[in-house]
Amino acid sequence: MAKYIVKRFLMMIATIFIISTLTFFLMHSLPGSPFDEERTSNPTIQANLEKFYKLDQPIGVQYVYYLKSIVTFDFGPSIKKPNDTVNNLLARGFPISFELGIITMLVAVVSGIILGTFAALRHNGIIDYFAMAFAVVGISVPNFVLATLLIQQVAVNWELLPTATWSSPLHMILPTLALATGPTAIIARLTRASMLEVLTQDYIKMARAKGLSPVRIVVRHALRNALMPVVTIMGTMLAGILTGTFVIEQIFAIPGMGKYFVESINNRDYPVIMGSTVFYSAFLVFMLFLVDMVYGFLDPRIKLHKKEGEV
Amino acid sequence: MVSKDHRITIPDEWFKPKKKAEKVAEAVVRPSLSYWKDAWRRIRKNKLAMGGLVFLILLTLCAIFGPILSPHSVTGLDLPNQNKAPSSTHWFGTDEMGRDVFTRTWYGARISLFVGVMAALIDFFIGIIYGGISGYKGGRTDTVMMRIIEILYGLPHLLVVILLMVVMGPSLTTIIIALTITGWVGMARIVRGQVLQIKNYEFVTASKSFGAKTSRIIRTNLLPNTMGPIIVQMTLTVPSAIFAEAFLSFLGLGIQAPFASWGVMASDALPVITSGYWWRLFFPAFFISMTMFAFNVLGDGMQDALDPKLRG
């Protein structure tokens, strides 16, 4: 197990290193400098600006500075908002995005598992058909479409909930709903499929034969084993949800990281793009690492599996 | 029939030709079904999947002929007719430039289908080559190739795509490049898993013992038998590529004005959604959702039809 943890940890570092390097060289392969638009007539100002952002140095030196900034977690100042550092933007925006992401994740996991379990228990019954219809629709409707529909119907036509921003629990309902529907559908499908498989296993028959209560059989014996595939996709799902927040934050005018990220893309604010890409990637890769650890902890078979060099 | 010295003697009548009646009795009455015929028979019974297939065929036809047959052009401005509701001249209404939403919807279908199908095809070729080599060679080659895949798999897909779009500039080609640069990983993993499993089967050993070359074994033994899961994966790649294109266009990184894609149309409609111009969001949103729905149910249906384990 220790060997597995170390191996996965090294993989994580390698992934972060690759995405950072990729980000750096991609950004520097762009023609022109970020100051081209505001072409100052004064060459001294231009030179000072370039010096301030270390753009006058050779690319190798800039790369070393860049790696240092990642290790020390200091991404330097923004180009378009010189009084703001990338760290400040992250500190302001990320907690809100994180909150949106985590609430969405919780809603999706809990309701997805409940829906999937009941669908499997009532296989080919009404609940099953309803759950699967919901699942296919949930996967098919893009979150930004759902978000606009929700605003139009619930907020504008029925005036039940506020249309935008992130200021109270009531404000959080619509964005969470828009973002959570897709993942809920995926988890419900996955839970249903693996639950159906688990329910035919011998140990479930055994538990029934012992006369255990149906609730206990489902919760302790079936669900525990059926949830393994759900745990596996949690990492990539969180990645999907966090990138999904970019769009949802735009639509609901939520002042999260997505807003700054999209802004920085439109302004070509390279330090912000680089900083937030690296930060988000590192965060997601770390989450994948955590999920793998939890998985290894939950499923003792993983040790044997990984030794064979299987993926 | 076994004699004392353990020799087996076969009675002479066993060597006599069979009577005609016996032969007829043993003949296979029903036509034998190949793997693909059987899969087709199965999927034809799946109403939802067939519905998806029919929808996609109709959509493809509309995408090809819609913009040609429509009297309005995709980019043609008609400023006096801004934001007109659906009518007999503009079936799906017009947008804020007076452009015909009907024509733009089918033009958007072209973009979405093209992006989806191209992404799936490129993933397919890279995935088959990479996964095939990795799975077939095995050993250290496989280990190294899989490490690379594991690292790539950890990259947040959509972030990389956004980054590439920023660097390469928004266009149709860059969307496809950005989507496939990380997208082939899933396909490669599936191909490798399949090849690993199949290469140890007896018919591959038989081929080898007859002296078949590696390329022949891969072509005639491995690839046809891995096709089922690969096709399912391709069918499911298409909707995710369509979603990604819409997502990027929505963020302003996709197809650029005045050309239309469903994501661009939905994004343009967003600021005016409260003004009651429902048709501007409804048509692109409806067709994105329906297309993804159709591909998803078709992929699910194919999975059920092609997976030998699920045969009843």
Interface residues (C-beta under 8 A of the other chain):
Chain A: M11 M12 A14 T15 I18 I19 L22 T23 L26 M27 S29 L30 V136 V137 I139 S140 V141 P142 F144 V145 T148 L149 I151 Q152 V156 A239 G240 L242 T243 F246 V247 Q250 I251 V262 I265 N266 R268 I273 T277 Y280 S281 L284 V285 L288 G309 V311
Chain B: D142 T143 M146 R147 I149 E150 I151 G154 L155 P156 H157 L158 L159 V160 I162 L163 L164 V166 V167 R189 P239 F243 A246 F247 F250 L251 G252 L253 A266 S267 A269 L270 I273 T274 W278 L281 A285 I288 S289 M290 M292 F293 N296 V297 D300
